[in-house]
Amino acid sequence: MNTRPFGKLGTVSALTLGGGGLGQLWGTTTRDECIATAREAPELGITLLDMAPSYGNGEAESVIGETFNGSLPEGVRITTKCRVGDIPPADIAALLEESINTSLERMKLDHVDVFFLHNWVTADGAPTYDRGTPRSSVESAVIPAMERIVASGRARAWGLTGIGDPAVLIDMLDSGIKPDFIQIMANLLDSPGGLKYPDGSAQPRNIIAAAQRAGASIMGIRAVQAGALTSEIDRFKPADNPETLDFQRAAPFRAIAAEVGLSPAFLAHQYALSMDGPATVVLGVKNRTELRECVAAEAAGPMDPGLMQRIDQAVERMD
């Protein structure tokens, strides 16, 4: 598998194994299949595993602990995250400390390579909907606490999740706030689906550009937009759910995939891998079959520019 420059961590595989599928968020699977998938990923060249406590209430992290028993394969790195929300700044450090310690215990590790804030960043005084952290809290409490955790050796670096109010994120990045790493939506619809902050457009490509200006290494997430860019969404979603609406919006893309003889998931991953900015694309696979398809998409190389332009012209992008 191709590797790419990845800031403080040197290089990383073009694909990262995400924890959403291992935590059984993306459709039916089993613990045994998740363990087999986690074990096979490094064998196929994947060198980064991206976990979080919220992936199945600790299930994804527990899968990592059971699979590797505290000894990751040579060259493999791992991340985890913490969802802070809108709590008093004075309580943030204790929450981050508890979260990283619990994650390390589940995964049977003494450190992670990157520790991420795992929620929206919002403007001060704006609604957080219990899912966001105001910018002032991020700057005054989250970042200093994460830097202390890095200094303690329990994480090698810290990062942000680039969702929330795009104007706030872009201004933070342009004003000198430089996370070591940042996770940003990277899909052909420019859609965060149900993760979208309600006010305004998502602007993931503008956030990617700001991260590039800041010199932060980028992980692309939601390449298939929670299943909306696959052949079918394999779990129940109401008709007005953002992922259902995105699936409908992607109908022209699926027609193109059928015409060129490739599955939508294959083509969506190849598209994300061909985008400017992300060093690695995080996979939400839940079994070895899906994993192998993504690895095949990476092995196929960059998408033909003409096909990429055709997809861009065919789909209705998120505004």
N, C-alpha and C positions, 0 to 999 in steps of 0.2 A: 504494500500500500504506500502511496505517496505520503511524504511528510512535508510539513511547512513550518516556517519560523513561528515561534510562539513565546515571544517575550522572555520573561524570567525563567521559563521552563525549557528554553532552548528550541526544541522542535516538537511537533505533535503530529499524529496521524491525521489525514484529511477527514476521517470519520471518528466520532466519539460515541461510545455506548452510553446512552442516557438511561436514567433510572425509572422513567415513567412506565415503560413496559414491564420492567422487573418488579415494579410495585403494583402491577396489575391494574393500571389506570386506563389502558388503551385496549380493552377487550379481554376476552376470556383466555386464560392460560393457566399454568400450574407452577407451583414452587419448583418442582423438578425441572421443568422446561426452562424456567428462568435461570436456574443454576447452570444448566447446560449451555444456555445462551451466553451467560457471563463468562463461562470458562472458554467458550469457543472464540469470543471476540478478540482476545490477545493473540490467539493462534492464527487469526486472519489478519493480523497486523495492526489492530486498534491499540493505541497506547494511552488513551485517556478514558476514564469512567466518570460519569457525571451524576452524582447522587443528591438526594435531599431527604430530610425527615418526612416531608409531606407526600412523598411518593409511596402511598399505601400505608400511611401511619408508621413509618419506619421499616416497612417490608423490603423495599429496595436495598436499604443499607444492611438489613439482616441477611439478604441474599448474598451480598458481597462478603459478609463475615463468614457465612457458611461455605461459600465457594472457595475462598482463598485462605481461610483460617489464619488471618493476620499476616500473610506473606504474599504480596502481590507479585505477579510475574516480573522478571527483569525488565526495566524500562517503562513499566506501566505506572501511570500517575492517576490520582483520584481527586475529586472535588466533593464538597457538600455545601449546604446552604442553610440559612436561617430566615424565617419569615418573621419580621419584627412588627409590622403594622404601626398603628398610631398609638403607641404607649408613651408615657412620660419619658423624656430623655434620660432622667436619672435612673430609670429601670432597664435601659437598653443594654448596658454592659453585662449585667447579671444574666439577662436572657441569652445573649450571645455566648457567654461562658457556659451556661447550662447546655445550650444546644450543641456546641462543638464537642463538649465532653461526652454527651449522650451519643452523638453520631460516631465518635471514635470507638466508644464501647461496643456499639452494634456491629461496626465493621471490623472490630478486633485490630485496630491500628493505633499507632501513637501519634500520627499526624496525617493531615490531608495536604494536597498541593495548592488548592485554592479554596477559600471560604467566601461564599457569595451572600450578599443581601438578596432575599428571594421575594421581593414584592415591588409594587409600584413606588416610584419616587414622585411626589406631588409638590405643588407650590404651597408655601406657607399660607395658612388661612383658607385653602381650597378644600373641598370635600375629599376625604380619604376613603370613604365607604368601608372602613375597617380593613382595607386591603392595601393601604398605602402608608408610606412614611414621609412626613414633610421634609423638604430639602434641609431646613435648618437642623433638624434632628439627625439627618444623615451626616451632615458636615460636622456637627458639634459632638455627636455621641457615637453613631455607628462606625464611622471611619476610624476615630481614635481607638475605640474598643477593638476593632479588627486588627489595627496595627499592633496593639498590645498582644493579641493572640498570635500574630505572626512572630513577634519578638520572643514569645514563649516557646516557639518551635512547634506548636500544634497545627499550624498552617504555614505554608511556605510563601503564600501571597494572598491578596484579598481582591474581591471583585464586586461588581454591581450587576443587577439584572436590568437591562435597558428597556424597561417598559414603564408605563405611567404617563406623565405629562411630557410630551416630547420637547416642548419649549424649555422646560426646566432641565431635562437631561442634557439637551444640547448646550444650554447656557452653562451648566456645571462643567461639562467637558471643555468648553471653549474658555472658561475662566480659570482653568488651572487645576481642577479636580481631576486627577488622573488615576483611575483604578488600574491595578495591574492587568486585570482581565474584565471583560464585559460580555454578557450574553444578550444577543439582539435577534429579533425576529428576522428570518431569512427564508422567505418563500415567494413564489411567483405571484401570489395575490396581495403581497404586502400586508397580510392580515394577521393580527394577534388573536382573532376569534374572541372567545370569552374572556381573554386577558386584557382586552382593550379598556383603557381608561375612558370613562364616558364622555368627557368633554374634548371635542376636537378630533382631528385625524391622528393616526398612529405614527406616521412618518418614519418607518423603520430605516429606510435608506438614508434619510437625513441624519438619523442617529448614528448609523454606521459611518457616514462621512465625518461626523464630529469625533467619533472614537478614533478614526484614522488620524485626524488632525492632532488629537491628544496623545497619540502613540500607544493607545491601549490595545492589547491583543483581543481579538473578537472571536467568540464562539457563536455560530449561527444556530438558532433554535427554531422549532416548529416548521421544518422543511416540508412536511406534508400537512401542516396546519390541523393537527389533532385528528387526522383521518379524512379531512375534507378534500385532499388532493390524492386520494387513493380510489380504487374501484368502488368501494362502498365503506360507509362508516359502520364498523362492526360492533356497535353497542347502541342502545336506544338513545335517541336525542329528539326532543320535541320539534315540531315544525318551525318554530320561531327561534330555535337555538342558533347562536352565531355559527357553530360548525355546520349545522344543516343548511343555513343560508349560504355559507361559503361553498359547500358541496354543490349546491345549485348553480352558484356563480361560476364554478369550475367546469361546467358541462362542455364548453368549447375546448377546454384543455384536454378533457378525456377523449373527445373526438379526435384531436390531433394525435394523442397517444395511440389510439386504435389504428389510425391511418399509418403511423410509422412502425407499428407492430411491437410496441413496448408497453409495459404496464404503466399506469399513471404514477404509481409509487416510484418506480425506477426513474421515470422521466423527471418527477418532482425533485428527487434527490440529486440527479445529475444537474438540474437547473440550479439548485442551491449551492452545489459544489462549484459551479461556474460563476457565481456572483462575485463581484469585487468586494473585498473586505474580510469576510470570515476566514480565519485560519483553519477552522475545523467545523464540521456540521454535526450536530448532536442528533443521534438516532433515538426514536421512541419505540424501537422494536420490542416485541414480547415473546418472540420465539426464534429459533435458528433459521427457519425458512425466510422470514422477513429480514433477518440479519444478512443472510447470504445474498439476497436480492440487492440490498444496499451496497454491499461490498462489490458486487458486479457492476453497479452503477458507477462507483468510483473508479473501478478498473477500466471502464469504457472511455475514460478521459473527459476533457471539457466538452460541453455541449456545442454543437455546430452553431456559430453566431446567427446564421440565417434561421435556424429552428428556434433559437431563443427569441429572436425578434418576432417571429411569427406567433409564438406563445404570448409574448408581451402585447401584441396587437389584438389577440383573440379574447383575452380575459378582461373582465371588469375589475380593476384594482380597487382595494379598500381606500376610501377617502378619509 
